[in-house]
């Protein structure tokens, strides 16, 4: 159990070191508006990975949430709709560990953060609703279509490189901006960096739009799950 906790800390730090080396040393990537140092680039990169890792962990596990708990479907009365919350709680624990590492590292490199960091939990609210909606839909589809897990495992790296994790949107030609703008993770990642690193305030208009859209999507996902769960026992 001790090593399991250590891996929760070691794995993201290792991946951060690998990404930082290849993008800031091999490809000479620099973040516009920053100081150009490798340590600052690591902080910027880690801030984006904080959000994406939660998304990847929850969405990657979603297709097998129901089929890996067959007893909960057939033998006992269990509220299956809470399974995505369990997955989100596990990812949230890893997130807190990673954020603690990022926070201590940022204080050492850049000094105490600004008061804008208090908006960070608020930024995560629409993100949590989005993850829950996707998890409900994929958990249901995973029962009826077993190849959903394979599609998701291929899609997650694609989504990662279509998110502004390793580079800002402004580094791309303008004709490609729309691809990143329709990605719901883009707003969360950019706003997270604004409040964590660049001392900028929250975009309340953008947040309101994303909160409304994410809440609506979560409700649709929940309704879909409840509608399709009636056939889980027959299929399993």
N, C-alpha and C positions, 0 to 999 in steps of 0.2 A: 504493500500500500504506500510506503514511503517513496519507492521508485516511481510509482504511478503519479504521485504528486510532483515529483521532480521532472517527469516527462512533460507534464502540463506546462512547466516553465521552460524546459530545455528545447523542446521542439520548435516553438515559434521564434526563440532567440537564434537557433541554428539557421532556420529559414531566412530570418532577417539578415543574418551575416552573409548568407549566400547571395540573396537578392542585392544587397548593398554592394558587395564586391563586384558582381557582374555589371550592374547598371552604373555605379559611380566610378569604378576603377577600369573595367574592361571597355564599357561603352561611353565612358566620360560624361554621363548624364549629370546635369545640374538643374536644380529647381529654380525657375525664374523668380526673382524677387528675394531670394535667399542669399546667404553669405557664400555659398559655393563649397562649404566644407563637407567632408564625407560624414561626419557625425550629425550634422544638420540634415543631410539627405537621409540618413538612417532614421531620424526622428520623423521626418515627413513620410517616409515609406511605411514605417511602423504604424503611424496614425491611420493610414489607409487600410493596412492589413488587420488592424484591430476590428474594424467593421466587417471586412470581407470574411475573415476567419469564422465569425459567428454565422454568417450567411452560409458559407460552404459547409460547416459542420451540421447545421440544422437541415439544410436542403439535401445534403448528401445522405443523411440517415432517414429522411422522410419516407422514401418508397418502401422501406422494410419495417416501419414502425408497427404496422398491424400484423404482417405475416410472420414477424419474429416473436409475436405474443399471441399465438393461436389459442392458448388456454384462456386468455382473457375474453376471447370471442365466443368460444364454444362451451366452456364449463362453468363460468361464473358471470354474474352481472357486474360489468365494469364499465365505467364511463370512458370509452375509448377516445373520446374527443380530447382528453387531457394528455394523451401521449405526446403531442407536439410541445406541450408545456414542459414535460419532463425533459425532452430533448433540448429545449431552449434553456432550461435551468442548468443542464450540464455545460452547454456552450457558454452560458453566462458566467459560470464559475471560472472557466478557462479565460474568458474575457477579463474578469477582475484581476486574475493573476498577471495577464499580459499588460493590462492597463497600469498596474502597480509598477511593473518593470519600466514601462514607458515614462510614467510620471517621475520616478526617481531619476531616471536617465536624463529627462528634460530639465529637471532642477539642477542637476550637476553640470549640464552643458549650457543651458540658456538662462538659468536662474528661476525664481518663482514665477508661476504662470499668472496671467491677468485674471480679473474677476469674471471675464467672459467664459471661463471654463465651467462656471456654474450652469451654463446653458447646455452643456454636453448631454446630460441625461434627457433633457427635453428633445434634443435632436434624435435620440435613439427611439423615442416613442413610435413614430410612424414606421421606422425600420422594424421594430418588434412586431407591429401589426402585419406588415408585409410578409415577414418570415412565417408567422403563424398561418396566414392565408395560403401561402405556397405549400407549407407542410401539410395542412389538411387536404389539399387537393392531391398532392403527390402520394400521401399515405393511402388515400382511397384508390387512386389509379394503380398503385403498386400491388393491390390485391387482385385486380382483374387483369392487369397487363404486367407480367413479371419483367419485361424488358425495360420498364421505366427506369429502373435503377441504372442500367447501362447507359441510357440516354442522359440521365442526370450527371453521371460520372464524367461523361465527355463534355457536357455543357458547362460545368463549373469552371474549368480552366479557360474556356472561351469567354465566359462572363468576366473572369478576372482581368483578362487583357482588354476587354471592352469597358473597363472601369478605370477612372483616373487614379490608379494606385501607384504606378511607376512613373507617370508623367502627367502634367496638367493638360487639360483640354486645349489650352492656348498653344501648346506645342504642335498641334495638328493643323493641317490645312482646314480652312473654314467649311469646305464642302463635307467634311467628315464629322463635324461637331454634332450634327443631329443624331448620329448613331449613339453617341455617349449621352446626349440629353434625354433620350427616351429610356435609358437605363435608370431604373429607380434608385440604384445604389449610388449614382453619381452625386445627387444632391446631398445624401447623408455623408459621403466621404468628404466632399468639398466643404460642407458646413462644419464637419468635425475638425478639419484642419484649420478652418478660420478661427474657431473658438479656442482650440488647443494650442495653436502655434502662432497665428498671425494677429492675435488680439483684435479680431473683428467680431461684430455683433451678429446675432442670429437674423436671418432673413425671414421675418414673420409672415410675409405674404407667401413666399415659397414654402415655408413650413406648414402653413394652413392648408395649402393645396395638397401637399403630400400627405398630411394627416388625414384629410378627407378621403383622398383616393385610397390610401392604405387601409383605413377603417372599412371603407366600402368593400375593398378586395378581401379583407379578412372575413367580413360577414358572408360574402359570396362563397368563400372557401369553406366556412363552417357549415353553411346550408348544404353545399355539395356533399360534404362528408356525412352529414346526418341523413341526407337523402339516399346515399349509396350504401350506407352501413348495413342496411336491411339484408343485403345479399352476401355479406362477408362470410357468415357461417356456411352457406351453401357452397361458396367457391373454395373455402379453406377445408 
